[in-house]
Amino acid sequence: MEEKQIKKFKMKKEYEMDDSFRSYYITGAIGGFRNPYDFRLAFYNIDTTKFILDTQEFKEDENLTEEERFDKLKNTEMSHKILCEIIMSEQAVREIYTFLGKELEELEKLKK
């Protein structure tokens, strides 16, 4: 009996920017699987300006003791502004994981 040869091919990909496309510079991300199907990843920026201004104010307050300054510092909030969220399938998460791993490896090689 003769075996059939299965032909394989790679589909060409075409990328184009959607009209609603936006770029963000981010400082962090939060998220994870919230159900067995969707992975949600939200990207945020930390507002360090407000934090610095708030802390500078009570550092300069001569009426505060060191303990009061410390209490104010530990209770000062640092705002994290969430810019966007992406929702993806498990397969997309795996592809991004592989892609980011390769990119980080290449970056490490360049740094050496």
Secondary structure by P-SEA (a helix, b strand, c coil): cbbbbbbbbbbbbbbbbcccbbbbbccccccccccccbbbbbbbbbcaaaaaaaaaaaaacccccaaaaaaaaaabbbbbbbcbbbbbcaaaaaaaaaaaaaaaaaaaaaac
